[in-house]
């Protein structure tokens, strides 16, 4: 790798939903980011300034990586080249607001 910094970078798309859209000037519609190899969900949250306690659901390529409902995000989950990472706060009328999802 040496001097070739491009070999150490990976590109992901991040989408923010519900209450988390306020952290993105793009309205949560998706933003491509270049990250260092080995970057994690926690690194993405730090980039946007999102407190982990506000994240209720994390999807990577459509797969739920949230350990349990309201269990917080897996901050150490490593993202890979081309991943689409969707982050959501609580959804109105969902368990996160006190009403069970039926």
Secondary structure as UniProt FT lines:
FT   TURN            2..3
FT   HELIX           5..8
FT   STRAND          9..17
FT   HELIX           18..23
FT   TURN            25..28
FT   STRAND          31..36
FT   TURN            37..38
FT   HELIX           41..48
FT   HELIX           52..54
FT   STRAND          57..60
FT   TURN            61..62
FT   STRAND          63..64
FT   TURN            69..70
FT   TURN            75..76
FT   TURN            81..82
FT   STRAND          84..88
FT   TURN            92..93
FT   HELIX           95..97
//
